[in-house]
Structure formats: C-alpha cells, structure tokens
Amino acid sequence: MKMNNKGFTLVELLATVILVGTVLTLLFSSFNLVKKEEVNNTKNFNYNLEKLKFVREIENDLQNNELQNIILADDNVNITFVFANGNTNLYIKDNILNYTNNENNTYTLEVKDLKFSPCLHFIYNYDSNNYYFKINVDLLNTRTNNISDSVEVSYASKGKLEISSDYINKNIGICTN
C-alpha cells in the first residue's frame, strides 16, 4: 500500500505557529514603541507651543508698553515690570510659571515631571544708546535635578532703562551657582 505524503506533519505545523507568533509579538512590540514615541512627541510639541505663547505674551507686553522699571524680589522668584500704564508680574513656584499682565490676565506655564529652578537669571546690559535684558529660568528633571530645558524672555530697546545697579547680571531666588 502506498502512503499519501500530502499535508503537514504536526512538527511542521507547530514550527509554523511558533514562527508566526514570534513575528507577531515583535510586530506588536514595535507598534507599541512607535505609539509611545508619538505620544511623547505630541506632549513635547504641546509644551513647546505653550512655552512659545507664554514667552510671546511677556515679550509683547514689553514691546507694546513703556517700560519704566524692573523690580526683582530676592525672597522669592518674582519679577515686576513697571509700565506707565500699570505693573506686570512674573512668578515661579515649583512646576508653575505665572505671568500676570497689567489687565490682570494670568498666563500659566505648567510642566509635569519637571520643575522650574528656584533660581532666575537676569542679565542686563546697556551702552550709550541701547539696553538689553534677558531672563532665563531653567527647567529641572525632578528625579535627577539636571537641566532639561529653559524658558527665556529677551528684550532690547533704544535709550537707557534706569534700574538699580544691584540688578545688573543678577541671579534671584535660591541659587546654588
């Protein structure tokens, strides 16, 4: 009697199932990694967009109002911009950066898993015709305390801003460097 050898043996079928299972597992793992990366990219994009809006609000106020003075508070990380038509305030607390304009509108930049440094860097320079200042706040990783990012506001104008010489190139808040 002649045997018909058409078909698969149990070993061949088992090997095929294991191979297909392995390929599918790798495929789904890769898909999950891509999805997590997409979520992280979306979060980073949204944060950067919010940061840009926040900084633009401050810079617009500086450009559109007559800045008369700047007051830095050492006891907390707080800057008051004194304009002819009212004051604005920039304040840092843990993972929140607040800015209140002279119309009492508050803008907030809040971060997750990070915190703003309790040290704010204020850099002021002037020559005979112009002045420039930059405010920089570092963003720290809460686990490592390393700098992850920073928020920077800069402004330049003609003339000279009469501010206290104590404020020139100053760190305010709790600074370790």
Secondary structure, DSSP 4 states (H G I P E B T S, - for coil): -PPP--S--HHHHHHHHHHHHHHHHHHHHHHHHHHHHHHHHHHHHHHHHHHHHHHHHHHHHHHHS-EEEEEEETTTTEEEEEETTEEEEEEEETTEEEEE-TT--EEEEE-SSEEEEEEEEEEEEE-SSEEEEEEEEEEEETTT--EEEEEEEEEEEES-----GGGTTEEEES---
